[in-house]
Amino acid sequence: MARTKRISQEGTLTTPTVEGGQSPITNCAEWANGKPVALLGATRPRVDSVFLYSPETEWTYSHHASITVFRNRFFAIWSNSRKDEDAPGQRVLMASAKDFAHWIAPHPLADSVRDSNGVERVLTAAGFHQHDGTLVAYFGNYGQRKEMTRLQAMTTTDGEHWSAVRDVGIPVNPNHPPQRTVSGRLIICGNIAFPWTDDPSGLTGYHMTGIYPPSMSATIKDDPASFWDVSKQQGWPSALCEGSFYQTDDGALHTLLRSTGGQFRNRLWVTESRDNGATWSAPVETDFSDTDTKFHFGRLPDGRFYYVGCPIGAGRIPLTLSLSLDGVQFNTHFILGDECYSMRQAGRWKGGEYGYPHTLIHGGHLYVIVSRQKEAIQVLRVALSEL
């Protein structure tokens, strides 16, 4: 039987946590001809929604959205480009609202920037973190050829006045913002790097670790290109990227990973940590269906684990919420969205009805922010009592 070894940045091996070639984590999807086609028993709760941004002619690419509540206001940020995905000049837009239905028109939190040669760089929104009355907004900064990748941040104590941009000190463009473990440690989910810090501010002291080989430690970066190199180096059948983790009651961290590339098999992969994120197991395939897109895991106030993403169908539709009592079988399903959005302006790599969800639990509701066809930004909400 194959044994999955745990790999740290320095190459240390620790106790295996997964036996065999596949993890038992599953969403119990129904399959036909090698593709996930249905979720048994899926129901439709009442869902409210609002559009924050629907461009018509300018700055028509929008993606990588995140949402939070700070000082009794909603805040959302997302990547915003003139036309194409991850193009030079991409910036970070922000919108806010006193209530769910009434959002102020968005404005640039971090506007387009140029390097020392006058070439526009690419900024990618990476979510929020809060500590001790301060809200942090993160974004990746890299060049057109993914050079000089670095994580940057801005802070505010009132939601109106923001600090200057600061470097966080790691070569990472996060998939999701820092997330606390039970111990209080903060872990950033990237593609193949999961840096951690014990600084509660989320701004300093990050240690690089992940699923890349020790031989790459000195030069590793994590951005929309580097995970392809790691996949090739590791000999994985698919490229792995865009992680999201949850922690079970035994203390284990489970980071699910999107699988993409030529040997994509419509399944998520998983890497696990039993030392609070210091080291991670070699990833293995799960039986959790996926349609080659980003997703978000979390935990409800009642203790159930949840997933939000697009695990069946095509074109990133329907948007689905799946719940689990044990963090292994996600077998209760809800359809949150299955309506089509008409793209106004075409662009490179644009598409997908419900793209790259990020979630928030607040005031008895689960909020989900998504891009629509990588153009508009929408927030949906469902009452926890509906679940």
TIGU-644048 format. One record per residue (C-alpha): residue in three letters; x negated, y negated, z. Coordinates in steps of 0.5 Angstrom, whole numbers, plus 500, padded with zeros to 3 digits. Example, Ala and Ser with C-alpha at 12.3 -4.5 7.8 and 13.67 -1.06 7.14 Angstrom:
BEGIN
ALA475509516
SER473502514
REM end
This chain:
BEGIN
MET500500500
ALA497493498
ARG496489504
THR496481504
LYS490478507
ARG490471510
ILE486466507
SER483459510
GLN479454507
GLU473457509
GLY475464507
THR476467514
LEU481473514
THR486474519
THR492479521
PRO496481515
THR503479515
VAL506482509
GLU506489507
GLY507491500
GLY508487494
GLN514483495
SER517479501
PRO524481503
ILE526474503
THR532474498
ASN539470496
CYS542476494
ALA544474487
GLU547478482
TRP542479476
ALA544481469
ASN538482463
GLY533480468
LYS536473470
PRO540471476
VAL547469474
ALA552469480
LEU552468487
LEU557473491
GLY562469495
ALA560462493
THR565457495
ARG566449494
PRO566445500
ARG569438499
VAL563433497
ASP562426496
SER557423492
VAL555416490
PHE550413484
LEU544409487
TYR541408480
SER544409473
PRO539405468
GLU541403461
THR536401457
GLU529399461
TRP526404466
THR530410465
TYR526415468
SER527417475
HIS525423479
HIS522425486
ALA527422490
SER527422498
ILE532420503
THR532418510
VAL536414516
PHE532408519
ARG535403524
ASN542405522
ARG540404515
PHE540409509
PHE533409505
ALA531412499
ILE525412494
TRP524415488
SER519415482
ASN521410476
SER517410469
ARG519406463
LYS521412459
ASP517418460
GLU515423466
ASP509421470
ALA507416465
PRO502410466
GLY505405470
GLN510409474
ARG512406480
VAL516407486
LEU523404487
MET527403494
ALA534402495
SER538402502
ALA545402505
LYS548400511
ASP553406509
PHE554412504
ALA558408499
HIS555401499
TRP547401496
ILE543395495
ALA540394488
PRO533398488
HIS527394488
PRO520396487
LEU517398494
ALA510400490
ASP510396483
SER506399477
VAL498398479
ARG492398475
ASP485401476
SER478397475
ASN478398468
GLY485395467
VAL489402466
GLU495403469
ARG496409474
VAL501413476
LEU505413482
THR509419485
ALA514418490
ALA513423496
GLY518421502
PHE518419509
HIS516420516
GLN518416522
HIS515416529
ASP515411535
GLY519406531
THR515406525
LEU518408518
VAL512411513
ALA513411506
TYR509416502
PHE507416494
GLY501419490
ASN497415486
TYR493418480
GLY490417473
GLN493418466
ARG488425466
LYS490426474
GLU483423476
MET482420483
THR488423486
ARG490420493
LEU495420498
GLN498413500
ALA503410504
MET506403507
THR509402513
THR515398516
THR518397523
ASP524393521
GLY526396514
GLU525389511
HIS517387511
TRP512393509
SER505393510
ALA500393505
VAL498400501
ARG493404505
ASP490411503
VAL491417508
GLY485420506
ILE487426502
PRO487428495
VAL494430495
ASN500428491
PRO506431496
ASN512435494
HIS515433500
PRO513429506
PRO510431513
GLN515436516
ARG514437524
THR513444526
VAL515446533
SER509444536
GLY509437533
ARG504438528
LEU505435521
ILE505439515
ILE505436508
CYS507441503
GLY504440496
ASN503445490
ILE497449493
ALA495445499
PHE498444505
PRO494439509
TRP496438517
THR495433522
ASP496433530
ASP497425529
PRO504424530
SER504418526
GLY503422520
LEU497417517
THR491420520
GLY487426521
TYR489431516
HIS485437515
MET486440508
THR488448507
GLY492452503
ILE492458498
TYR487455493
PRO480460494
PRO474457498
SER470456492
MET474450490
SER474447497
ALA469442496
THR473439490
ILE480441491
LYS485436489
ASP493437489
ASP497434483
PRO501436477
ALA495439474
SER491442479
PHE495448481
TRP494451474
ASP487451475
VAL488455482
SER493460479
LYS488462473
GLN482462479
GLN486466483
GLY489471477
TRP496470479
PRO501472474
SER505465474
ALA503458476
LEU505457483
CYS507450486
GLU512445489
GLY513448496
SER518447502
PHE517451508
TYR521453514
GLN519456521
THR523462524
ASP524463532
ASP517467532
GLY513461530
ALA512463523
LEU512458518
HIS514461511
THR513456505
LEU517458499
LEU514456492
ARG516455485
SER514460480
THR512457473
GLY509459467
GLY508464461
GLN510470466
PHE516466470
ARG521472473
ASN526467476
ARG524468483
LEU521464488
TRP514466492
VAL512465499
THR506464503
GLU506465511
SER502462517
ARG502465524
ASP497460526
ASN501453526
GLY499452519
ALA491452519
THR491458515
TRP496461510
SER497468507
ALA496470500
PRO503469496
VAL507474494
GLU514474490
THR520474493
ASP527477491
PHE530469492
SER532467485
ASP530461482
THR531457475
ASP524454475
THR525448479
LYS524444486
PHE528446492
HIS528444499
PHE529448505
GLY531446512
ARG535448519
LEU542446521
PRO543443528
ASP547450529
GLY540454528
ARG542457521
PHE537456515
TYR539453509
TYR536452502
VAL538447497
GLY537448489
CYS539451483
PRO538458484
ILE542461478
GLY544459471
ALA540454466
GLY539447466
ARG539446473
ILE546447474
PRO550448479
LEU547445485
THR547450491
LEU547450498
SER545457501
LEU545459509
SER541464513
LEU542467520
ASP535470520
GLY531466515
VAL531472511
GLN538473508
PHE540467505
ASN547470503
THR552465504
HIS553460498
PHE556453497
ILE557450490
LEU555442491
GLY555440484
ASP556442477
GLU558436473
CYS554434467
TYR551427467
SER550424460
MET543422459
ARG543414456
GLN535414454
ALA531420452
GLY524421454
ARG518426455
TRP520432459
LYS527429461
GLY533433463
GLY536437468
GLU543436471
TYR541436478
GLY533435479
TYR529436485
PRO533435491
HIS531433498
THR536433504
LEU537429510
ILE542431516
HIS545425519
GLY551424523
GLY555431522
HIS553431514
LEU548434510
TYR546429505
VAL542431498
ILE539426494
VAL537428486
SER535426480
ARG541427474
GLN537428467
LYS531425470
GLU534418469
ALA540417474
ILE539418482
GLN545420486
VAL546422493
LEU551428495
ARG554429502
VAL558435505
ALA560435512
LEU557440517
SER564442519
GLU565445512
LEU560450512
REM end
